[in-house]
Amino acid sequence: MNNQISTDKNSLRVVNAFIIVDVQDCFITGNLALSNSSARQNGAEVVPIINHLLQTVSFDIIAFTHDWHPSNHISFFENLDERRKYLKGDQNKTYKPMDTVTYTGPKFEMEQVLWPKHCVQETAEVELHKDLMVNSSKNNIFHIKKGNDSDIDSYSAFWDNFKRQETELHNILKQWNVTHVYVAGLATDYCVAATALDAMDLNYTTYLIQDACRGVANESISNKTNEMRQRGIQIIQSRQ
């Protein structure tokens, strides 16, 4: 990426947003550290790449997203026993972390990955990585908290997983007349992909900065990257 980023002859004014997804300690050194997942990727590696972009690229608006779960969140494996009455099928079956179950409630039926407890509100591991350049004093810096409804998961920075509740991000981007969205962060195959795909659905010209992302599993990273590409999201590198 050069320091001028996108220009579009068909647009009166291009407005660029950089969405930095979930670069939090819980995904780097905490309970859900990517280095412990099957792809063995190091989430901390995105920090200097993102910092370089923040220093060299003139983004009009920057949004940092935060996974922000209550301790009784539906996605936590540790809360499975409390929600067994909603399990579809054999309620006595034994499950392990990272299994997928189907809950029939309390709000509606959904498939849910049973993640280890992570990014619990007001805990140390919910913080953004200490080396990430965050200058919250500027009026073009925003923080988006997601996943704070205990009964539904939320990967995307725009919506929960069933598009029942919207975050403030889309309204902020509209207020700033954003036309182009650049997405980076953690994890490629979950929250990053969900955010990029929703941005595309909301008619933003969307870019995934691939080398500024890390993911959970090689197969799902590949599958989601292909899906994003097929949907028209441009896959780019930070220094191209």
N, C-alpha and C positions, 0 to 999 in steps of 0.2 A: 504494500500500500504506500502510495506517496502522500506527502503532506497536504495535498490539495483534495484528496479523496474524490468522491463522485461529482461529476458534472453531467448534465443532461440537456442537450440542445432543445429537447421538446418541453422542458420545464422552465417556467419563469424563474424559479429559484429552487435549487436543491438544498434541502435541509437534512443533515446527517445525524443520526443517533447511534451511540455505541451502548449496547446492552451487555453488561458484564454479569454473567450468571453464576451465582452461588459459589464464589471463590472464598469459601468459609472453612474454618479450621476443622469442622466435622468431616469434611470430604478430603482433607489433606493429612491431618494427624489424629483425627478423632474416631468415633465409633464406626463411621462409614468411610474411612479413608480409602481412596481409590487404589492405593498400593496393595490393599488386602483383597481386592476383587480379582476376578479371573484374568483381566488384561494386565494387571500389575502396573498400571500407569501411575505416575507421580503427579498429583494435582498441583504441587508447588511449582512445577515447571512452567505453568502458564503465567505466573506472576511477573517475571521480568519481561515477558513478551507483551503482556497487557500494559505494563508500565511504560515500555518503549512507545507503544501506540498512544498512550495518554500524553506522553511528552512531545511527540513528533507530529501527531495528526490533529488537525483543527476540527474536532467534532463540535457540532452545535449544542448537543445535549448528551449527557452521560447518565445512565441508570445502572445502579448496582442492585442486583436482586439478592434476597435473603430467604432461604428456607427457614420457616419460623413456626415450628410446630408446638402445640400444647402437649403436655406429657402423656395425655390419654389419646393421642392421635391414632386414627384407624390404620395407618400404614405400619405401625410398630409391631414387630413380632412379639415383643414383650406384653402387648395388650391383647393377644389372641384369646386367651382364656376368658377375658371379660366380654368378648364379643362372640363367643362360640354359639350362642343361641341364634345368631344371624348367619352362621355358616350354611351354605348350600351343600347338601349331601351328608356324608357321615360326619356328625358333629364330634365324634370321639376319635377321629383320625389324628395321627401324630404328624405334625408339620415341623419344618425347620426354617431358619432364616433364609430368605430369598425365594421360598416357595410362593406360588401364586394360588390364592383362594378366591372363592366367590362369596361375597356377603350379600344377603338379601335385605339388609337394613343397616342402620335404623332409618335412613332416608329413602334409599332406593337400591336396586340390585347393581352390584359392580364387581368387576375383577380387581383384585388388589395384591400387589407384591408385598410380601411380609419383610420389610426392611428392618435391620437392627435399629434400635432407638437412636435418633440423631437429631441434631439441630433443634434441641428443645429450647423454647423461649427463655431468655434471661440466664442461660448457662454460658460458660466460657467458650465452649466449642462452636457456639453459634456466631462468633465474631468473624469478620472478614480477616483474611490473612494479614498479619502485622506488617508485611513488607509491601502490600498493595497500596498504590498511591491513591488515597481518597482525600479529596479536598472538598469537604462538605460545606465550606463557607461560600462557595460560588453558587450563583442562583441557577445555573444550568446543570447542577448535580442533584439527582434524585435517588431515593432508596425505596425499593419495592419489596414489601414483605408478603410472602405467599405461603399457603399451606397451614393457615391458622384456624381453619374450621376443623374441629376434631373428627368429623364424620366423613370427610372426603379429602383425597389427596390432590395435590396441585403441583404439576411439573412446570407448566408454562408460566412465564412472567405476566401473561395476559389473563389467563382463565384458570379455574380449577379443571380437573381432568374430564369433567362432564359438561363444562361450559354452563354451569348454573350460576356461578358468581364470578364477576369480573374484577380484576384489580384496577387501580387508578392509572396504570401505565398507558393504555391506549388514549385515554382522555388527555394525559400530559403530552403525549406525542402530537395529538391533534392540536392542542393549544399552541404548540411550538411549530406547527405546520410541517412536521417531519415528513420527508418523502422517502428517505433511504435509511435502512436499519442494518447495522453490523452487529453480529452476535458472537460472543466468545465466552469461555468459562467451563464450568463443570455441571453435569457430566454430558459429554457429547451425545450419548445415546438415550438420554432421558430429558433433563430439564433444558439443556441447550437446544436439542432438536425440537422439543415441544414449543419452545419460545420462537425459534426461527420459523417453524411451520405456521404458527398462529400469526406471526408478523406477515408472512406471505398471504395468508387468508384475509388479512385486514388490508391488503392492497399496498403494503409497503414494498418497495424494491429491497430485497433481502440478501445479505451476504453472510456466510459462515466463514469466520477466520479460523481455518482448520488447525493451524499450528498453535493457536492460542486456546485450544480445547484439549481436554483429556476425558476418557470415558471408562465405563465399567467392564464391558466384555467385547472382545474383538469382533465377534459375529454381529452383535447388535450395533456396534459402532459402524461397521461396514453397511449393514442393512439400512440404518437410519441415514447415513450419509448418502447412499444411493436414493433413498426416498426423497431427501431434501433436493438433491440434484434433479430428479425427475419432476419435482413440483416447481422447478424454476428458480430455486435458491442457488445463488452463485457461490461456489466453493473456492475460496481464495486463501493466499498465504499472507502473513503480516508484512513481508518485505517485497511483495511483488508490485 
